[in-house]
Amino acid sequence: MGNVTVEYDESLDICFFTVEGDVGYELLLGEIDKYYKVHLTRYTLWDFRNASLKLTTEELKKIAGYVIDRERKRPPGTGCVTTIVVSDLLKYGLARMFAALNEAVRNDGTTITTGVFRSKEEALSWIKIHHYNENQTNRRPGS
């Protein structure tokens, strides 16, 4: 049986999902749905290193479509940056497929960005770089 633990870091505006055990379509879709209804953050980190994914290609496409649909409904300028952490080649391939399916540009020009990594540290570094770059871009000249 699979399990998803959810934690938030308000200082980075990030939601951490730690996924363990056998995880299928229904469990993942349920957690994603809760995320969009309960606590939307700018960044997400999905850690699948201790999970066994039980997804078909069609289910993966459905999840990506669901995420894109929800992302397009965010307020302007608030697109999500998602990181996925995996431990083996099969999960890496599935995560890259999801990232490719999930990349999209919203009507306001913001993008849905997904990165795939082999360690949580790499994923967090990538998020911090995005966070820093966004803060620099949003600063007024001379401030």
VMD Tcl script that builds the backbone (N, CA, C; Angstrom):
set m [mol new atoms 429]
animate dup $m
set s [atomselect $m all]
$s set {name element resname resid chain x y z} {
  {N N MET 1 A 0.845 -1.175 0.000}
  {CA C MET 1 A 0.000 0.000 0.000}
  {C C MET 1 A 0.889 1.236 0.000}
  {N N GLY 2 A 0.547 2.198 -0.801}
  {CA C GLY 2 A 1.322 3.424 -0.908}
  {C C GLY 2 A 0.887 4.485 0.079}
  {N N ASN 3 A 1.782 5.441 0.272}
  {CA C ASN 3 A 1.523 6.521 1.200}
  {C C ASN 3 A 2.183 7.796 0.678}
  {N N VAL 4 A 1.524 8.925 0.902}
  {CA C VAL 4 A 2.095 10.222 0.539}
  {C C VAL 4 A 2.056 11.109 1.774}
  {N N THR 5 A 3.233 11.609 2.166}
  {CA C THR 5 A 3.345 12.548 3.272}
  {C C THR 5 A 3.529 13.940 2.678}
  {N N VAL 6 A 2.792 14.916 3.193}
  {CA C VAL 6 A 2.833 16.277 2.656}
  {C C VAL 6 A 3.307 17.233 3.746}
  {N N GLU 7 A 4.299 18.070 3.388}
  {CA C GLU 7 A 4.817 19.098 4.294}
  {C C GLU 7 A 4.966 20.402 3.523}
  {N N TYR 8 A 4.890 21.530 4.246}
  {CA C TYR 8 A 5.013 22.842 3.623}
  {C C TYR 8 A 6.168 23.617 4.245}
  {N N ASP 9 A 6.859 24.378 3.414}
  {CA C ASP 9 A 7.863 25.331 3.883}
  {C C ASP 9 A 7.419 26.697 3.385}
  {N N GLU 10 A 6.844 27.476 4.297}
  {CA C GLU 10 A 6.310 28.781 3.922}
  {C C GLU 10 A 7.396 29.734 3.459}
  {N N SER 11 A 8.616 29.615 4.004}
  {CA C SER 11 A 9.680 30.553 3.646}
  {C C SER 11 A 10.076 30.432 2.179}
  {N N LEU 12 A 9.968 29.236 1.612}
  {CA C LEU 12 A 10.269 29.035 0.187}
  {C C LEU 12 A 9.010 28.897 -0.657}
  {N N ASP 13 A 7.837 28.932 -0.022}
  {CA C ASP 13 A 6.558 28.744 -0.719}
  {C C ASP 13 A 6.564 27.413 -1.475}
  {N N ILE 14 A 6.929 26.346 -0.737}
  {CA C ILE 14 A 7.077 25.018 -1.357}
  {C C ILE 14 A 6.273 23.970 -0.597}
  {N N CYS 15 A 5.756 23.027 -1.365}
  {CA C CYS 15 A 5.068 21.864 -0.817}
  {C C CYS 15 A 5.904 20.624 -1.140}
  {N N PHE 16 A 6.251 19.859 -0.113}
  {CA C PHE 16 A 7.013 18.622 -0.265}
  {C C PHE 16 A 6.065 17.432 -0.219}
  {N N PHE 17 A 6.153 16.569 -1.210}
  {CA C PHE 17 A 5.395 15.319 -1.242}
  {C C PHE 17 A 6.405 14.179 -1.172}
  {N N THR 18 A 6.344 13.373 -0.124}
  {CA C THR 18 A 7.203 12.199 -0.011}
  {C C THR 18 A 6.336 10.977 -0.266}
  {N N VAL 19 A 6.643 10.271 -1.349}
  {CA C VAL 19 A 5.813 9.153 -1.806}
  {C C VAL 19 A 6.545 7.845 -1.504}
  {N N GLU 20 A 5.845 6.902 -0.860}
  {CA C GLU 20 A 6.449 5.628 -0.477}
  {C C GLU 20 A 5.525 4.468 -0.789}
  {N N GLY 21 A 6.120 3.313 -1.066}
  {CA C GLY 21 A 5.364 2.097 -1.315}
  {C C GLY 21 A 4.778 2.054 -2.713}
  {N N ASP 22 A 3.824 1.128 -2.923}
  {CA C ASP 22 A 3.163 0.971 -4.215}
  {C C ASP 22 A 2.164 2.103 -4.417}
  {N N VAL 23 A 2.382 2.891 -5.451}
  {CA C VAL 23 A 1.563 4.077 -5.687}
  {C C VAL 23 A 0.975 4.014 -7.084}
  {N N GLY 24 A -0.342 4.189 -7.158}
  {CA C GLY 24 A -1.028 4.150 -8.437}
  {C C GLY 24 A -1.717 5.460 -8.766}
  {N N TYR 25 A -2.465 5.414 -9.822}
  {CA C TYR 25 A -3.149 6.575 -10.388}
  {C C TYR 25 A -4.075 7.261 -9.386}
  {N N GLU 26 A -4.931 6.500 -8.739}
  {CA C GLU 26 A -5.938 7.082 -7.840}
  {C C GLU 26 A -5.295 7.845 -6.684}
  {N N LEU 27 A -4.281 7.250 -6.065}
  {CA C LEU 27 A -3.623 7.902 -4.927}
  {C C LEU 27 A -2.943 9.197 -5.373}
  {N N LEU 28 A -2.202 9.150 -6.477}
  {CA C LEU 28 A -1.520 10.350 -6.960}
  {C C LEU 28 A -2.510 11.446 -7.340}
  {N N LEU 29 A -3.538 11.078 -8.077}
  {CA C LEU 29 A -4.529 12.067 -8.498}
  {C C LEU 29 A -5.228 12.681 -7.274}
  {N N GLY 30 A -5.503 11.876 -6.273}
  {CA C GLY 30 A -6.127 12.380 -5.048}
  {C C GLY 30 A -5.244 13.389 -4.333}
  {N N GLU 31 A -3.943 13.115 -4.245}
  {CA C GLU 31 A -3.017 14.043 -3.587}
  {C C GLU 31 A -2.873 15.331 -4.392}
  {N N ILE 32 A -2.817 15.211 -5.702}
  {CA C ILE 32 A -2.718 16.395 -6.566}
  {C C ILE 32 A -3.982 17.243 -6.421}
  {N N ASP 33 A -5.132 16.593 -6.391}
  {CA C ASP 33 A -6.397 17.304 -6.239}
  {C C ASP 33 A -6.438 18.061 -4.911}
  {N N LYS 34 A -6.005 17.410 -3.821}
  {CA C LYS 34 A -5.970 18.070 -2.505}
  {C C LYS 34 A -5.044 19.280 -2.535}
  {N N TYR 35 A -3.899 19.130 -3.196}
  {CA C TYR 35 A -2.936 20.230 -3.286}
  {C C TYR 35 A -3.582 21.463 -3.921}
  {N N TYR 36 A -4.281 21.272 -5.022}
  {CA C TYR 36 A -4.898 22.406 -5.706}
  {C C TYR 36 A -6.074 22.998 -4.939}
  {N N LYS 37 A -6.715 22.204 -4.100}
  {CA C LYS 37 A -7.864 22.696 -3.336}
  {C C LYS 37 A -7.489 23.269 -1.970}
  {N N VAL 38 A -6.394 22.777 -1.375}
  {CA C VAL 38 A -6.106 23.103 0.015}
  {C C VAL 38 A -4.967 24.106 0.187}
  {N N HIS 39 A -3.840 23.878 -0.422}
  {CA C HIS 39 A -2.670 24.713 -0.124}
  {C C HIS 39 A -1.779 24.867 -1.353}
  {N N LEU 40 A -2.158 25.750 -2.209}
  {CA C LEU 40 A -1.411 25.998 -3.436}
  {C C LEU 40 A -0.118 26.746 -3.118}
  {N N THR 41 A 1.001 26.253 -3.613}
  {CA C THR 41 A 2.301 26.897 -3.415}
  {C C THR 41 A 2.942 27.177 -4.768}
  {N N ARG 42 A 3.959 28.002 -4.764}
  {CA C ARG 42 A 4.680 28.342 -5.992}
  {C C ARG 42 A 5.542 27.177 -6.468}
  {N N TYR 43 A 6.077 26.413 -5.514}
  {CA C TYR 43 A 6.991 25.320 -5.837}
  {C C TYR 43 A 6.482 24.013 -5.232}
  {N N THR 44 A 6.768 22.918 -5.919}
  {CA C THR 44 A 6.482 21.587 -5.364}
  {C C THR 44 A 7.696 20.696 -5.563}
  {N N LEU 45 A 7.903 19.792 -4.614}
  {CA C LEU 45 A 8.946 18.783 -4.737}
  {C C LEU 45 A 8.305 17.439 -4.441}
  {N N TRP 46 A 8.318 16.569 -5.451}
  {CA C TRP 46 A 7.782 15.215 -5.323}
  {C C TRP 46 A 8.953 14.254 -5.199}
  {N N ASP 47 A 9.049 13.547 -4.073}
  {CA C ASP 47 A 10.135 12.606 -3.833}
  {C C ASP 47 A 9.603 11.175 -4.000}
  {N N PHE 48 A 9.976 10.562 -5.117}
  {CA C PHE 48 A 9.526 9.199 -5.447}
  {C C PHE 48 A 10.617 8.154 -5.214}
  {N N ARG 49 A 11.681 8.491 -4.511}
  {CA C ARG 49 A 12.810 7.559 -4.370}
  {C C ARG 49 A 12.418 6.256 -3.691}
  {N N ASN 50 A 11.457 6.289 -2.778}
  {CA C ASN 50 A 11.052 5.071 -2.060}
  {C C ASN 50 A 9.677 4.574 -2.491}
  {N N ALA 51 A 9.315 4.914 -3.718}
  {CA C ALA 51 A 8.005 4.506 -4.236}
  {C C ALA 51 A 8.174 3.533 -5.398}
  {N N SER 52 A 7.183 2.699 -5.550}
  {CA C SER 52 A 7.072 1.826 -6.712}
  {C C SER 52 A 5.848 2.303 -7.487}
  {N N LEU 53 A 6.094 2.908 -8.647}
  {CA C LEU 53 A 5.000 3.497 -9.415}
  {C C LEU 53 A 4.254 2.437 -10.215}
  {N N LYS 54 A 2.952 2.435 -10.066}
  {CA C LYS 54 A 2.061 1.507 -10.766}
  {C C LYS 54 A 1.158 2.321 -11.688}
  {N N LEU 55 A 1.743 2.880 -12.753}
  {CA C LEU 55 A 1.019 3.745 -13.680}
  {C C LEU 55 A 1.172 3.265 -15.109}
  {N N THR 56 A 0.104 3.369 -15.863}
  {CA C THR 56 A 0.198 3.124 -17.302}
  {C C THR 56 A 0.541 4.449 -17.983}
  {N N THR 57 A 0.942 4.381 -19.223}
  {CA C THR 57 A 1.230 5.592 -19.988}
  {C C THR 57 A -0.013 6.472 -20.079}
  {N N GLU 58 A -1.164 5.865 -20.280}
  {CA C GLU 58 A -2.413 6.632 -20.357}
  {C C GLU 58 A -2.725 7.334 -19.043}
  {N N GLU 59 A -2.479 6.668 -17.926}
  {CA C GLU 59 A -2.718 7.298 -16.627}
  {C C GLU 59 A -1.766 8.473 -16.411}
  {N N LEU 60 A -0.524 8.307 -16.824}
  {CA C LEU 60 A 0.454 9.391 -16.720}
  {C C LEU 60 A 0.008 10.596 -17.555}
  {N N LYS 61 A -0.502 10.345 -18.747}
  {CA C LYS 61 A -1.015 11.419 -19.604}
  {C C LYS 61 A -2.210 12.110 -18.954}
  {N N LYS 62 A -3.090 11.337 -18.328}
  {CA C LYS 62 A -4.258 11.922 -17.656}
  {C C LYS 62 A -3.828 12.821 -16.502}
  {N N ILE 63 A -2.851 12.374 -15.722}
  {CA C ILE 63 A -2.360 13.189 -14.607}
  {C C ILE 63 A -1.753 14.482 -15.131}
  {N N ALA 64 A -0.938 14.385 -16.185}
  {CA C ALA 64 A -0.325 15.586 -16.766}
  {C C ALA 64 A -1.399 16.547 -17.270}
  {N N GLY 65 A -2.410 16.028 -17.931}
  {CA C GLY 65 A -3.504 16.868 -18.417}
  {C C GLY 65 A -4.254 17.536 -17.287}
  {N N TYR 66 A -4.468 16.807 -16.201}
  {CA C TYR 66 A -5.153 17.346 -15.028}
  {C C TYR 66 A -4.343 18.501 -14.435}
  {N N VAL 67 A -3.032 18.302 -14.311}
  {CA C VAL 67 A -2.161 19.339 -13.754}
  {C C VAL 67 A -2.165 20.572 -14.643}
  {N N ILE 68 A -2.031 20.385 -15.941}
  {CA C ILE 68 A -2.029 21.532 -16.863}
  {C C ILE 68 A -3.336 22.309 -16.753}
  {N N ASP 69 A -4.445 21.595 -16.688}
  {CA C ASP 69 A -5.749 22.256 -16.562}
  {C C ASP 69 A -5.813 23.098 -15.296}
  {N N ARG 70 A -5.340 22.564 -14.171}
  {CA C ARG 70 A -5.357 23.304 -12.904}
  {C C ARG 70 A -4.379 24.471 -12.938}
  {N N GLU 71 A -3.220 24.266 -13.521}
  {CA C GLU 71 A -2.209 25.327 -13.587}
  {C C GLU 71 A -2.699 26.516 -14.407}
  {N N ARG 72 A -3.428 26.258 -15.435}
  {CA C ARG 72 A -3.923 27.342 -16.291}
  {C C ARG 72 A -4.956 28.209 -15.573}
  {N N LYS 73 A -5.476 27.711 -14.462}
  {CA C LYS 73 A -6.475 28.466 -13.703}
  {C C LYS 73 A -5.857 29.289 -12.570}
  {N N ARG 74 A -4.561 29.212 -12.395}
  {CA C ARG 74 A -3.895 30.014 -11.364}
  {C C ARG 74 A -3.980 31.492 -11.717}
  {N N PRO 75 A -3.855 32.361 -10.715}
  {CA C PRO 75 A -3.801 33.797 -11.011}
  {C C PRO 75 A -2.606 34.117 -11.909}
  {N N PRO 76 A -2.690 35.153 -12.727}
  {CA C PRO 76 A -1.589 35.528 -13.624}
  {C C PRO 76 A -0.265 35.690 -12.881}
  {N N GLY 77 A 0.806 35.217 -13.527}
  {CA C GLY 77 A 2.147 35.366 -12.970}
  {C C GLY 77 A 2.483 34.441 -11.830}
  {N N THR 78 A 1.680 33.386 -11.613}
  {CA C THR 78 A 1.918 32.503 -10.471}
  {C C THR 78 A 2.076 31.045 -10.899}
  {N N GLY 79 A 2.679 30.801 -12.042}
  {CA C GLY 79 A 2.876 29.432 -12.512}
  {C C GLY 79 A 3.695 28.607 -11.542}
  {N N CYS 80 A 3.559 27.317 -11.611}
  {CA C CYS 80 A 4.213 26.400 -10.686}
  {C C CYS 80 A 5.545 25.892 -11.237}
  {N N VAL 81 A 6.501 25.746 -10.332}
  {CA C VAL 81 A 7.768 25.092 -10.644}
  {C C VAL 81 A 7.760 23.787 -9.854}
  {N N THR 82 A 7.813 22.670 -10.571}
  {CA C THR 82 A 7.737 21.355 -9.953}
  {C C THR 82 A 9.053 20.622 -10.108}
  {N N THR 83 A 9.492 19.967 -9.038}
  {CA C THR 83 A 10.654 19.094 -9.117}
  {C C THR 83 A 10.220 17.690 -8.741}
  {N N ILE 84 A 10.817 16.732 -9.420}
  {CA C ILE 84 A 10.544 15.322 -9.169}
  {C C ILE 84 A 11.878 14.652 -8.881}
  {N N VAL 85 A 11.948 13.940 -7.756}
  {CA C VAL 85 A 13.169 13.243 -7.364}
  {C C VAL 85 A 12.927 11.747 -7.477}
  {N N VAL 86 A 13.810 11.065 -8.206}
  {CA C VAL 86 A 13.674 9.623 -8.447}
  {C C VAL 86 A 15.008 8.933 -8.197}
  {N N SER 87 A 14.973 7.603 -8.090}
  {CA C SER 87 A 16.178 6.864 -7.741}
  {C C SER 87 A 16.668 5.895 -8.808}
  {N N ASP 88 A 15.842 5.569 -9.789}
  {CA C ASP 88 A 16.299 4.589 -10.770}
  {C C ASP 88 A 15.903 5.001 -12.186}
  {N N LEU 89 A 16.424 4.283 -13.161}
  {CA C LEU 89 A 16.221 4.650 -14.566}
  {C C LEU 89 A 14.767 4.599 -15.008}
  {N N LEU 90 A 14.028 3.606 -14.567}
  {CA C LEU 90 A 12.624 3.493 -14.978}
  {C C LEU 90 A 11.818 4.691 -14.477}
  {N N LYS 91 A 11.974 5.015 -13.187}
  {CA C LYS 91 A 11.256 6.170 -12.645}
  {C C LYS 91 A 11.748 7.464 -13.299}
  {N N TYR 92 A 13.039 7.517 -13.607}
  {CA C TYR 92 A 13.574 8.709 -14.272}
  {C C TYR 92 A 12.905 8.881 -15.641}
  {N N GLY 93 A 12.771 7.796 -16.374}
  {CA C GLY 93 A 12.110 7.856 -17.681}
  {C C GLY 93 A 10.653 8.284 -17.573}
  {N N LEU 94 A 9.929 7.728 -16.602}
  {CA C LEU 94 A 8.529 8.119 -16.394}
  {C C LEU 94 A 8.426 9.590 -15.996}
  {N N ALA 95 A 9.333 10.035 -15.133}
  {CA C ALA 95 A 9.301 11.432 -14.691}
  {C C ALA 95 A 9.617 12.377 -15.846}
  {N N ARG 96 A 10.563 12.020 -16.693}
  {CA C ARG 96 A 10.887 12.852 -17.856}
  {C C ARG 96 A 9.703 12.883 -18.831}
  {N N MET 97 A 9.012 11.754 -18.978}
  {CA C MET 97 A 7.827 11.719 -19.836}
  {C C MET 97 A 6.762 12.660 -19.267}
  {N N PHE 98 A 6.548 12.598 -17.947}
  {CA C PHE 98 A 5.590 13.490 -17.307}
  {C C PHE 98 A 6.003 14.951 -17.520}
  {N N ALA 99 A 7.287 15.244 -17.347}
  {CA C ALA 99 A 7.772 16.621 -17.516}
  {C C ALA 99 A 7.503 17.115 -18.933}
  {N N ALA 100 A 7.750 16.251 -19.914}
  {CA C ALA 100 A 7.503 16.642 -21.304}
  {C C ALA 100 A 6.017 16.873 -21.557}
  {N N LEU 101 A 5.172 16.033 -21.003}
  {CA C LEU 101 A 3.723 16.189 -21.168}
  {C C LEU 101 A 3.208 17.413 -20.429}
  {N N ASN 102 A 3.863 17.761 -19.338}
  {CA C ASN 102 A 3.392 18.808 -18.443}
  {C C ASN 102 A 3.858 20.213 -18.837}
  {N N GLU 103 A 4.909 20.318 -19.644}
  {CA C GLU 103 A 5.405 21.640 -20.024}
  {C C GLU 103 A 4.350 22.350 -20.864}
  {N N ALA 104 A 4.013 23.553 -20.476}
  {CA C ALA 104 A 3.008 24.323 -21.202}
  {C C ALA 104 A 3.185 25.794 -20.902}
  {N N VAL 105 A 2.678 26.611 -21.782}
  {CA C VAL 105 A 2.666 28.050 -21.562}
  {C C VAL 105 A 1.222 28.465 -21.345}
  {N N ARG 106 A 0.986 29.220 -20.278}
  {CA C ARG 106 A -0.363 29.673 -19.966}
  {C C ARG 106 A -0.715 30.897 -20.801}
  {N N ASN 107 A -1.960 31.252 -20.766}
  {CA C ASN 107 A -2.442 32.422 -21.509}
  {C C ASN 107 A -1.710 33.703 -21.123}
  {N N ASP 108 A -1.275 33.819 -19.858}
  {CA C ASP 108 A -0.589 35.039 -19.419}
  {C C ASP 108 A 0.907 34.996 -19.697}
  {N N GLY 109 A 1.373 33.946 -20.354}
  {CA C GLY 109 A 2.777 33.841 -20.726}
  {C C GLY 109 A 3.648 33.120 -19.720}
  {N N THR 110 A 3.134 32.828 -18.515}
  {CA C THR 110 A 3.935 32.080 -17.551}
  {C C THR 110 A 3.960 30.609 -17.953}
  {N N THR 111 A 5.020 29.946 -17.562}
  {CA C THR 111 A 5.178 28.551 -17.950}
  {C C THR 111 A 4.987 27.618 -16.758}
  {N N ILE 112 A 4.643 26.414 -17.078}
  {CA C ILE 112 A 4.617 25.327 -16.108}
  {C C ILE 112 A 5.961 24.631 -16.297}
  {N N THR 113 A 6.798 24.656 -15.286}
  {CA C THR 113 A 8.161 24.156 -15.400}
  {C C THR 113 A 8.336 22.930 -14.514}
  {N N THR 114 A 8.936 21.877 -15.065}
  {CA C THR 114 A 9.168 20.649 -14.308}
  {C C THR 114 A 10.606 20.192 -14.507}
  {N N GLY 115 A 11.289 19.910 -13.399}
  {CA C GLY 115 A 12.654 19.380 -13.447}
  {C C GLY 115 A 12.699 18.018 -12.781}
  {N N VAL 116 A 13.544 17.139 -13.308}
  {CA C VAL 116 A 13.680 15.788 -12.762}
  {C C VAL 116 A 15.111 15.621 -12.241}
  {N N PHE 117 A 15.239 15.103 -11.026}
  {CA C PHE 117 A 16.538 15.016 -10.364}
  {C C PHE 117 A 16.700 13.669 -9.665}
  {N N ARG 118 A 17.946 13.355 -9.330}
  {CA C ARG 118 A 18.244 12.107 -8.632}
  {C C ARG 118 A 18.465 12.305 -7.134}
  {N N SER 119 A 18.537 13.566 -6.697}
  {CA C SER 119 A 18.665 13.815 -5.256}
  {C C SER 119 A 17.803 15.009 -4.860}
  {N N LYS 120 A 17.373 14.982 -3.619}
  {CA C LYS 120 A 16.551 16.064 -3.080}
  {C C LYS 120 A 17.364 17.366 -3.025}
  {N N GLU 121 A 18.650 17.246 -2.739}
  {CA C GLU 121 A 19.515 18.418 -2.667}
  {C C GLU 121 A 19.587 19.134 -4.014}
  {N N GLU 122 A 19.744 18.361 -5.106}
  {CA C GLU 122 A 19.769 18.958 -6.449}
  {C C GLU 122 A 18.451 19.662 -6.757}
  {N N ALA 123 A 17.356 19.026 -6.410}
  {CA C ALA 123 A 16.032 19.601 -6.670}
  {C C ALA 123 A 15.854 20.909 -5.893}
  {N N LEU 124 A 16.241 20.911 -4.628}
  {CA C LEU 124 A 16.111 22.121 -3.818}
  {C C LEU 124 A 17.012 23.241 -4.339}
  {N N SER 125 A 18.200 22.903 -4.790}
  {CA C SER 125 A 19.095 23.909 -5.371}
  {C C SER 125 A 18.458 24.547 -6.598}
  {N N TRP 126 A 17.834 23.730 -7.429}
  {CA C TRP 126 A 17.168 24.225 -8.643}
  {C C TRP 126 A 16.025 25.162 -8.277}
  {N N ILE 127 A 15.249 24.781 -7.257}
  {CA C ILE 127 A 14.147 25.625 -6.797}
  {C C ILE 127 A 14.686 26.956 -6.268}
  {N N LYS 128 A 15.743 26.897 -5.469}
  {CA C LYS 128 A 16.309 28.126 -4.912}
  {C C LYS 128 A 16.829 29.050 -6.012}
  {N N ILE 129 A 17.390 28.482 -7.061}
  {CA C ILE 129 A 17.844 29.290 -8.195}
  {C C ILE 129 A 16.648 29.964 -8.868}
  {N N HIS 130 A 15.578 29.205 -9.091}
  {CA C HIS 130 A 14.358 29.787 -9.670}
  {C C HIS 130 A 13.829 30.904 -8.778}
  {N N HIS 131 A 13.780 30.643 -7.473}
  {CA C HIS 131 A 13.275 31.615 -6.509}
  {C C HIS 131 A 14.120 32.897 -6.556}
  {N N TYR 132 A 15.431 32.751 -6.545}
  {CA C TYR 132 A 16.328 33.904 -6.598}
  {C C TYR 132 A 16.152 34.679 -7.906}
  {N N ASN 133 A 16.129 33.955 -9.030}
  {CA C ASN 133 A 15.982 34.622 -10.328}
  {C C ASN 133 A 14.665 35.375 -10.435}
  {N N GLU 134 A 13.594 34.792 -9.915}
  {CA C GLU 134 A 12.299 35.475 -9.944}
  {C C GLU 134 A 12.330 36.734 -9.094}
  {N N ASN 135 A 12.964 36.648 -7.942}
  {CA C ASN 135 A 13.050 37.827 -7.078}
  {C C ASN 135 A 13.882 38.927 -7.727}
  {N N GLN 136 A 14.928 38.554 -8.437}
  {CA C GLN 136 A 15.762 39.554 -9.118}
  {C C GLN 136 A 14.997 40.185 -10.276}
  {N N THR 137 A 14.233 39.375 -11.009}
  {CA C THR 137 A 13.453 39.866 -12.150}
  {C C THR 137 A 12.350 40.812 -11.686}
  {N N ASN 138 A 11.756 40.527 -10.537}
  {CA C ASN 138 A 10.639 41.321 -10.042}
  {C C ASN 138 A 11.065 42.573 -9.278}
  {N N ARG 139 A 12.369 42.730 -9.057}
  {CA C ARG 139 A 12.841 43.943 -8.358}
  {C C ARG 139 A 12.825 45.130 -9.295}
  {N N ARG 140 A 12.540 46.250 -8.723}
  {CA C ARG 140 A 12.587 47.489 -9.518}
  {C C ARG 140 A 14.035 47.941 -9.630}
  {N N PRO 141 A 14.392 48.568 -10.756}
  {CA C PRO 141 A 15.755 49.089 -10.902}
  {C C PRO 141 A 16.087 50.044 -9.746}
  {N N GLY 142 A 17.306 49.861 -9.218}
  {CA C GLY 142 A 17.757 50.726 -8.144}
  {C C GLY 142 A 17.322 50.289 -6.769}
  {N N SER 143 A 16.556 49.175 -6.675}
  {CA C SER 143 A 16.116 48.736 -5.340}
  {C C SER 143 A 17.011 47.649 -4.816}
}
mol reanalyze $m
mol bondsrecalc $m
mol representation Tube
mol addrep $m
